[in-house]
Amino acid sequence: MEELIGLDVISISAPQDRSEFTMRVIDENRKIKNIRFANDDGTQIKVDFSHVSLNIIYDHEGNIASLGELEAVNRIENGFEIVGDFGIVWLECKECTPAM
């Protein structure tokens, strides 16, 4: 997971059934990496947001539009905290891929 911190987030998604929460980031070589949060038994996850601000940010230097930088993914009680230019997301779930 550490190698994904600092990369630009190009998508955030969670299906209506809340079976998972996914983010796609893009590295300096323009390779897309997926980050997935879910429960190992397929049960619904809980998603909570704070200070969400979804805006397209254009980086002239890298010539890429994104939702901003992924600043941190922290393990917290019952799940994960995701911090980025887009805001803070708390997820109650058991697994993260790639693993932390």
N, CA, C and O atoms as a GROMACS GRO file, in nm:
protein
  400
    1MET      N    1   0.082  -0.119   0.000
    1MET     CA    2   0.000   0.000   0.000
    1MET      C    3   0.087   0.126   0.000
    1MET      O    4   0.052   0.226  -0.063
    2GLU      N    5   0.199   0.122   0.070
    2GLU     CA    6   0.283   0.242   0.083
    2GLU      C    7   0.322   0.302  -0.052
    2GLU      O    8   0.332   0.424  -0.064
    3GLU      N    9   0.344   0.218  -0.153
    3GLU     CA   10   0.386   0.268  -0.283
    3GLU      C   11   0.275   0.346  -0.354
    3GLU      O   12   0.301   0.414  -0.453
    4LEU      N   13   0.151   0.335  -0.306
    4LEU     CA   14   0.038   0.406  -0.368
    4LEU      C   15   0.012   0.543  -0.305
    4LEU      O   16  -0.058   0.626  -0.362
    5ILE      N   17   0.068   0.565  -0.186
    5ILE     CA   18   0.050   0.694  -0.120
    5ILE      C   19   0.123   0.802  -0.200
    5ILE      O   20   0.238   0.785  -0.240
    6GLY      N   21   0.054   0.912  -0.223
    6GLY     CA   22   0.110   1.022  -0.301
    6GLY      C   23   0.069   1.019  -0.447
    6GLY      O   24   0.094   1.115  -0.520
    7LEU      N   25   0.005   0.910  -0.491
    7LEU     CA   26  -0.040   0.903  -0.629
    7LEU      C   27  -0.174   0.973  -0.646
    7LEU      O   28  -0.246   0.998  -0.549
    8ASP      N   29  -0.206   1.006  -0.771
    8ASP     CA   30  -0.331   1.074  -0.802
    8ASP      C   31  -0.447   0.976  -0.812
    8ASP      O   32  -0.435   0.871  -0.875
    9VAL      N   33  -0.558   1.010  -0.748
    9VAL     CA   34  -0.680   0.930  -0.752
    9VAL      C   35  -0.760   0.969  -0.875
    9VAL      O   36  -0.791   1.086  -0.895
   10ILE      N   37  -0.792   0.870  -0.958
   10ILE     CA   38  -0.869   0.901  -1.080
   10ILE      C   39  -1.013   0.852  -1.072
   10ILE      O   40  -1.096   0.892  -1.154
   11SER      N   41  -1.043   0.765  -0.975
   11SER     CA   42  -1.184   0.726  -0.956
   11SER      C   43  -1.205   0.670  -0.817
   11SER      O   44  -1.115   0.611  -0.756
   12ILE      N   45  -1.327   0.689  -0.768
   12ILE     CA   46  -1.372   0.634  -0.640
   12ILE      C   47  -1.509   0.574  -0.668
   12ILE      O   48  -1.596   0.640  -0.726
   13SER      N   49  -1.530   0.448  -0.626
   13SER     CA   50  -1.662   0.389  -0.650
   13SER      C   51  -1.702   0.294  -0.537
   13SER      O   52  -1.618   0.232  -0.472
   14ALA      N   53  -1.832   0.285  -0.517
   14ALA     CA   54  -1.892   0.191  -0.422
   14ALA      C   55  -2.026   0.151  -0.480
   14ALA      O   56  -2.113   0.236  -0.500
   15PRO      N   57  -2.046   0.023  -0.508
   15PRO     CA   58  -2.174  -0.019  -0.564
   15PRO      C   59  -2.287   0.001  -0.463
   15PRO      O   60  -2.264   0.013  -0.343
   16GLN      N   61  -2.407   0.003  -0.513
   16GLN     CA   62  -2.525   0.027  -0.430
   16GLN      C   63  -2.537  -0.075  -0.317
   16GLN      O   64  -2.586  -0.041  -0.209
   17ASP      N   65  -2.494  -0.198  -0.338
   17ASP     CA   66  -2.504  -0.301  -0.234
   17ASP      C   67  -2.394  -0.290  -0.128
   17ASP      O   68  -2.393  -0.368  -0.033
   18ARG      N   69  -2.302  -0.196  -0.144
   18ARG     CA   70  -2.192  -0.170  -0.050
   18ARG      C   71  -2.107  -0.295  -0.023
   18ARG      O   72  -2.058  -0.315   0.088
   19SER      N   73  -2.090  -0.377  -0.125
   19SER     CA   74  -2.009  -0.497  -0.111
   19SER      C   75  -1.859  -0.465  -0.112
   19SER      O   76  -1.778  -0.545  -0.067
   20GLU      N   77  -1.824  -0.347  -0.164
   20GLU     CA   78  -1.683  -0.306  -0.170
   20GLU      C   79  -1.673  -0.155  -0.189
   20GLU      O   80  -1.771  -0.088  -0.219
   21PHE      N   81  -1.552  -0.105  -0.172
   21PHE     CA   82  -1.519   0.035  -0.198
   21PHE      C   83  -1.389   0.030  -0.274
   21PHE      O   84  -1.291  -0.028  -0.227
   22THR      N   85  -1.385   0.091  -0.392
   22THR     CA   86  -1.264   0.086  -0.473
   22THR      C   87  -1.216   0.225  -0.512
   22THR      O   88  -1.295   0.318  -0.529
   23MET      N   89  -1.086   0.234  -0.527
   23MET     CA   90  -1.023   0.356  -0.576
   23MET      C   91  -0.924   0.314  -0.683
   23MET      O   92  -0.863   0.207  -0.676
   24ARG      N   93  -0.909   0.399  -0.782
   24ARG     CA   94  -0.807   0.377  -0.884
   24ARG      C   95  -0.712   0.495  -0.878
   24ARG      O   96  -0.753   0.611  -0.874
   25VAL      N   97  -0.583   0.462  -0.876
   25VAL     CA   98  -0.480   0.565  -0.875
   25VAL      C   99  -0.391   0.544  -0.997
   25VAL      O  100  -0.386   0.435  -1.054
   26ILE      N  101  -0.322   0.649  -1.035
   26ILE     CA  102  -0.235   0.641  -1.152
   26ILE      C  103  -0.094   0.682  -1.111
   26ILE      O  104  -0.074   0.783  -1.044
   27ASP      N  105   0.005   0.600  -1.153
   27ASP     CA  106   0.143   0.630  -1.114
   27ASP      C  107   0.212   0.718  -1.219
   27ASP      O  108   0.152   0.755  -1.320
   28GLU      N  109   0.337   0.750  -1.192
   28GLU     CA  110   0.412   0.841  -1.280
   28GLU      C  111   0.435   0.782  -1.419
   28GLU      O  112   0.466   0.856  -1.512
   29ASN      N  113   0.422   0.651  -1.434
   29ASN     CA  114   0.435   0.586  -1.565
   29ASN      C  115   0.300   0.566  -1.634
   29ASN      O  116   0.290   0.497  -1.735
   30ARG      N  117   0.197   0.628  -1.577
   30ARG     CA  118   0.060   0.620  -1.628
   30ARG      C  119   0.000   0.480  -1.618
   30ARG      O  120  -0.087   0.443  -1.697
   31LYS      N  121   0.048   0.402  -1.522
   31LYS     CA  122  -0.011   0.271  -1.495
   31LYS      C  123  -0.116   0.287  -1.387
   31LYS      O  124  -0.093   0.352  -1.285
   32ILE      N  125  -0.232   0.226  -1.411
   32ILE     CA  126  -0.344   0.236  -1.317
   32ILE      C  127  -0.336   0.122  -1.216
   32ILE      O  128  -0.318   0.006  -1.253
   33LYS      N  129  -0.348   0.158  -1.090
   33LYS     CA  130  -0.346   0.061  -0.980
   33LYS      C  131  -0.481   0.066  -0.909
   33LYS      O  132  -0.537   0.174  -0.892
   34ASN      N  133  -0.532  -0.048  -0.869
   34ASN     CA  134  -0.659  -0.056  -0.799
   34ASN      C  135  -0.637  -0.077  -0.650
   34ASN      O  136  -0.546  -0.150  -0.609
   35ILE      N  137  -0.719  -0.012  -0.569
   35ILE     CA  138  -0.722  -0.032  -0.425
   35ILE      C  139  -0.863  -0.076  -0.392
   35ILE      O  140  -0.960  -0.009  -0.430
   36ARG      N  141  -0.877  -0.187  -0.321
   36ARG     CA  142  -1.009  -0.242  -0.293
   36ARG      C  143  -1.023  -0.269  -0.144
   36ARG      O  144  -0.934  -0.325  -0.080
   37PHE      N  145  -1.137  -0.228  -0.090
   37PHE     CA  146  -1.172  -0.253   0.050
   37PHE      C  147  -1.301  -0.333   0.051
   37PHE      O  148  -1.395  -0.300  -0.021
   38ALA      N  149  -1.306  -0.439   0.133
   38ALA     CA  150  -1.425  -0.525   0.138
   38ALA      C  151  -1.418  -0.612   0.263
   38ALA      O  152  -1.319  -0.610   0.337
   39ASN      N  153  -1.523  -0.686   0.286
   39ASN     CA  154  -1.524  -0.789   0.389
   39ASN      C  155  -1.495  -0.922   0.322
   39ASN      O  156  -1.544  -0.949   0.213
   40ASP      N  157  -1.416  -1.005   0.388
   40ASP     CA  158  -1.376  -1.132   0.329
   40ASP      C  159  -1.493  -1.227   0.304
   40ASP      O  160  -1.483  -1.318   0.222
   41ASP      N  161  -1.604  -1.207   0.376
   41ASP     CA  162  -1.721  -1.292   0.356
   41ASP      C  163  -1.825  -1.230   0.262
   41ASP      O  164  -1.933  -1.286   0.244
   42GLY      N  165  -1.793  -1.115   0.201
   42GLY     CA  166  -1.883  -1.052   0.105
   42GLY      C  167  -1.994  -0.968   0.166
   42GLY      O  168  -2.077  -0.914   0.092
   43THR      N  169  -1.998  -0.957   0.298
   43THR     CA  170  -2.103  -0.877   0.362
   43THR      C  171  -2.081  -0.728   0.338
   43THR      O  172  -1.971  -0.684   0.304
   44GLN      N  173  -2.186  -0.654   0.356
   44GLN     CA  174  -2.188  -0.510   0.333
   44GLN      C  175  -2.088  -0.438   0.422
   44GLN      O  176  -2.070  -0.473   0.538
   45ILE      N  177  -2.022  -0.336   0.365
   45ILE     CA  178  -1.932  -0.253   0.443
   45ILE      C  179  -2.002  -0.123   0.478
   45ILE      O  180  -2.098  -0.084   0.411
   46LYS      N  181  -1.955  -0.055   0.580
   46LYS     CA  182  -2.010   0.074   0.618
   46LYS      C  183  -1.913   0.182   0.569
   46LYS      O  184  -1.792   0.173   0.590
   47VAL      N  185  -1.968   0.285   0.503
   47VAL     CA  186  -1.888   0.394   0.447
   47VAL      C  187  -1.935   0.524   0.511
   47VAL      O  188  -2.055   0.552   0.515
   48ASP      N  189  -1.840   0.603   0.560
   48ASP     CA  190  -1.872   0.733   0.618
   48ASP      C  191  -1.772   0.835   0.563
   48ASP      O  192  -1.655   0.803   0.542
   49PHE      N  193  -1.819   0.957   0.539
   49PHE     CA  194  -1.736   1.062   0.479
   49PHE      C  195  -1.726   1.182   0.571
   49PHE      O  196  -1.814   1.208   0.652
   50SER      N  197  -1.617   1.255   0.557
   50SER     CA  198  -1.602   1.383   0.625
   50SER      C  199  -1.533   1.479   0.530
   50SER      O  200  -1.435   1.444   0.464
   51HIS      N  201  -1.584   1.598   0.523
   51HIS     CA  202  -1.526   1.703   0.440
   51HIS      C  203  -1.496   1.653   0.298
   51HIS      O  204  -1.384   1.668   0.249
   52VAL      N  205  -1.594   1.595   0.233
   52VAL     CA  206  -1.574   1.546   0.097
   52VAL      C  207  -1.580   1.661  -0.002
   52VAL      O  208  -1.669   1.746   0.005
   53SER      N  209  -1.485   1.663  -0.092
   53SER     CA  210  -1.477   1.765  -0.195
   53SER      C  211  -1.426   1.701  -0.322
   53SER      O  212  -1.305   1.692  -0.345
   54LEU      N  213  -1.519   1.656  -0.405
   54LEU     CA  214  -1.481   1.589  -0.529
   54LEU      C  215  -1.475   1.691  -0.642
   54LEU      O  216  -1.577   1.737  -0.692
   55ASN      N  217  -1.354   1.725  -0.679
   55ASN     CA  218  -1.330   1.822  -0.784
   55ASN      C  219  -1.220   1.768  -0.875
   55ASN      O  220  -1.130   1.697  -0.830
   56ILE      N  221  -1.228   1.802  -1.000
   56ILE     CA  222  -1.122   1.764  -1.092
   56ILE      C  223  -1.008   1.864  -1.075
   56ILE      O  224  -1.027   1.985  -1.083
   57ILE      N  225  -0.890   1.809  -1.053
   57ILE     CA  226  -0.769   1.890  -1.038
   57ILE      C  227  -0.679   1.856  -1.157
   57ILE      O  228  -0.650   1.739  -1.182
   58TYR      N  229  -0.636   1.959  -1.228
   58TYR     CA  230  -0.548   1.936  -1.343
   58TYR      C  231  -0.405   1.968  -1.304
   58TYR      O  232  -0.374   2.078  -1.259
   59ASP      N  233  -0.317   1.870  -1.322
   59ASP     CA  234  -0.174   1.886  -1.295
   59ASP      C  235  -0.105   1.912  -1.429
   59ASP      O  236  -0.089   1.822  -1.511
   60HIS      N  237  -0.063   2.037  -1.450
   60HIS     CA  238   0.002   2.074  -1.576
   60HIS      C  239   0.134   2.002  -1.594
   60HIS      O  240   0.170   1.963  -1.705
   61GLU      N  241   0.206   1.984  -1.485
   61GLU     CA  242   0.337   1.919  -1.490
   61GLU      C  243   0.325   1.774  -1.535
   61GLU      O  244   0.400   1.729  -1.622
   62GLY      N  245   0.231   1.700  -1.476
   62GLY     CA  246   0.211   1.560  -1.512
   62GLY      C  247   0.113   1.539  -1.624
   62GLY      O  248   0.096   1.427  -1.673
   63ASN      N  249   0.045   1.648  -1.665
   63ASN     CA  250  -0.056   1.644  -1.771
   63ASN      C  251  -0.164   1.539  -1.741
   63ASN      O  252  -0.194   1.453  -1.823
   64ILE      N  253  -0.221   1.550  -1.618
   64ILE     CA  254  -0.325   1.455  -1.577
   64ILE      C  255  -0.432   1.526  -1.496
   64ILE      O  256  -0.403   1.615  -1.417
   65ALA      N  257  -0.556   1.485  -1.517
   65ALA     CA  258  -0.668   1.533  -1.437
   65ALA      C  259  -0.701   1.424  -1.335
   65ALA      O  260  -0.706   1.306  -1.370
   66SER      N  261  -0.724   1.463  -1.209
   66SER     CA  262  -0.754   1.364  -1.106
   66SER      C  263  -0.844   1.426  -1.000
   66SER      O  264  -0.884   1.542  -1.009
   67LEU      N  265  -0.876   1.344  -0.899
   67LEU     CA  266  -0.952   1.391  -0.784
   67LEU      C  267  -0.859   1.438  -0.673
   67LEU      O  268  -0.903   1.470  -0.563
   68GLY      N  269  -0.731   1.441  -0.702
   68GLY     CA  270  -0.630   1.482  -0.606
   68GLY      C  271  -0.545   1.365  -0.561
   68GLY      O  272  -0.557   1.253  -0.610
   69GLU      N  273  -0.460   1.395  -0.467
   69GLU     CA  274  -0.362   1.299  -0.419
   69GLU      C  275  -0.416   1.211  -0.306
   69GLU      O  276  -0.490   1.258  -0.220
   70LEU      N  277  -0.378   1.085  -0.308
   70LEU     CA  278  -0.404   0.995  -0.197
   70LEU      C  279  -0.295   1.022  -0.093
   70LEU      O  280  -0.178   0.992  -0.117
   71GLU      N  281  -0.335   1.077   0.021
   71GLU     CA  282  -0.237   1.119   0.121
   71GLU      C  283  -0.206   1.013   0.226
   71GLU      O  284  -0.093   1.007   0.274
   72ALA      N  285  -0.305   0.930   0.262
   72ALA     CA  286  -0.280   0.827   0.363
   72ALA      C  287  -0.392   0.724   0.363
   72ALA      O  288  -0.507   0.753   0.331
   73VAL      N  289  -0.355   0.602   0.399
   73VAL     CA  290  -0.451   0.496   0.430
   73VAL      C  291  -0.406   0.441   0.564
   73VAL      O  292  -0.297   0.386   0.577
   74ASN      N  293  -0.492   0.457   0.664
   74ASN     CA  294  -0.458   0.416   0.801
   74ASN      C  295  -0.551   0.306   0.847
   74ASN      O  296  -0.670   0.306   0.817
   75ARG      N  297  -0.494   0.211   0.921
   75ARG     CA  298  -0.574   0.107   0.986
   75ARG      C  299  -0.633   0.170   1.112
   75ARG      O  300  -0.559   0.226   1.193
   76ILE      N  301  -0.765   0.160   1.129
   76ILE     CA  302  -0.832   0.210   1.249
   76ILE      C  303  -0.918   0.098   1.306
   76ILE      O  304  -0.932  -0.008   1.246
   77GLU      N  305  -0.976   0.123   1.423
   77GLU     CA  306  -1.062   0.023   1.484
   77GLU      C  307  -1.176  -0.012   1.387
   77GLU      O  308  -1.246   0.078   1.340
   78ASN      N  309  -1.194  -0.136   1.358
   78ASN     CA  310  -1.299  -0.188   1.270
   78ASN      C  311  -1.282  -0.157   1.122
   78ASN      O  312  -1.374  -0.181   1.044
   79GLY      N  313  -1.166  -0.104   1.080
   79GLY     CA  314  -1.152  -0.078   0.938
   79GLY      C  315  -1.036   0.010   0.898
   79GLY      O  316  -0.923  -0.008   0.944
   80PHE      N  317  -1.067   0.108   0.810
   80PHE     CA  318  -0.964   0.190   0.749
   80PHE      C  319  -1.008   0.335   0.740
   80PHE      O  320  -1.127   0.365   0.730
   81GLU      N  321  -0.910   0.425   0.743
   81GLU     CA  322  -0.931   0.567   0.720
   81GLU      C  323  -0.851   0.604   0.595
   81GLU      O  324  -0.731   0.577   0.587
   82ILE      N  325  -0.918   0.665   0.499
   82ILE     CA  326  -0.853   0.708   0.375
   82ILE      C  327  -0.854   0.860   0.373
   82ILE      O  328  -0.959   0.922   0.390
   83VAL      N  329  -0.738   0.921   0.352
   83VAL     CA  330  -0.725   1.066   0.354
   83VAL      C  331  -0.665   1.111   0.221
   83VAL      O  332  -0.567   1.054   0.173
   84GLY      N  333  -0.725   1.214   0.164
   84GLY     CA  334  -0.672   1.268   0.039
   84GLY      C  335  -0.725   1.408   0.013
   84GLY      O  336  -0.800   1.463   0.094
   85ASP      N  337  -0.686   1.463  -0.098
   85ASP     CA  338  -0.734   1.596  -0.137
   85ASP      C  339  -0.886   1.596  -0.152
   85ASP      O  340  -0.948   1.702  -0.145
   86PHE      N  341  -0.946   1.480  -0.171
   86PHE     CA  342  -1.091   1.464  -0.189
   86PHE      C  343  -1.166   1.463  -0.056
   86PHE      O  344  -1.289   1.473  -0.056
   87GLY      N  345  -1.097   1.451   0.056
   87GLY     CA  346  -1.159   1.448   0.188
   87GLY      C  347  -1.113   1.328   0.269
   87GLY      O  348  -1.005   1.274   0.246
   88ILE      N  349  -1.196   1.288   0.363
   88ILE     CA  350  -1.166   1.173   0.450
   88ILE      C  351  -1.280   1.072   0.437
   88ILE      O  352  -1.397   1.108   0.441
   89VAL      N  353  -1.243   0.946   0.422
   89VAL     CA  354  -1.341   0.838   0.413
   89VAL      C  355  -1.306   0.735   0.521
   89VAL      O  356  -1.191   0.694   0.534
   90TRP      N  357  -1.407   0.694   0.598
   90TRP     CA  358  -1.389   0.588   0.697
   90TRP      C  359  -1.467   0.467   0.649
   90TRP      O  360  -1.583   0.478   0.610
   91LEU      N  361  -1.403   0.352   0.651
   91LEU     CA  362  -1.464   0.228   0.606
   91LEU      C  363  -1.460   0.126   0.718
   91LEU      O  364  -1.354   0.100   0.776
   92GLU      N  365  -1.575   0.067   0.748
   92GLU     CA  366  -1.579  -0.046   0.840
   92GLU      C  367  -1.580  -0.172   0.756
   92GLU      O  368  -1.682  -0.209   0.698
   93CYS      N  369  -1.463  -0.237   0.748
   93CYS     CA  370  -1.446  -0.360   0.672
   93CYS      C  371  -1.318  -0.429   0.719
   93CYS      O  372  -1.240  -0.372   0.795
   94LYS      N  373  -1.299  -0.550   0.672
   94LYS     CA  374  -1.189  -0.631   0.723
   94LYS      C  375  -1.066  -0.636   0.634
   94LYS      O  376  -0.955  -0.656   0.685
   95GLU      N  377  -1.081  -0.617   0.505
   95GLU     CA  378  -0.964  -0.636   0.418
   95GLU      C  379  -0.940  -0.522   0.322
   95GLU      O  380  -1.031  -0.448   0.284
   96CYS      N  381  -0.815  -0.511   0.285
   96CYS     CA  382  -0.768  -0.408   0.191
   96CYS      C  383  -0.672  -0.475   0.094
   96CYS      O  384  -0.584  -0.551   0.136
   97THR      N  385  -0.689  -0.448  -0.034
   97THR     CA  386  -0.599  -0.500  -0.136
   97THR      C  387  -0.549  -0.383  -0.218
   97THR      O  388  -0.631  -0.310  -0.274
   98PRO      N  389  -0.418  -0.359  -0.230
   98PRO     CA  390  -0.311  -0.438  -0.171
   98PRO      C  391  -0.311  -0.427  -0.019
   98PRO      O  392  -0.357  -0.328   0.038
   99ALA      N  393  -0.258  -0.529   0.045
   99ALA     CA  394  -0.258  -0.536   0.192
   99ALA      C  395  -0.171  -0.426   0.251
   99ALA      O  396  -0.077  -0.375   0.188
  100MET      N  397  -0.206  -0.391   0.373
  100MET     CA  398  -0.126  -0.292   0.446
  100MET      C  399  -0.024  -0.362   0.532
  100MET      O  400   0.054  -0.297   0.602
   0.00000   0.00000   0.00000
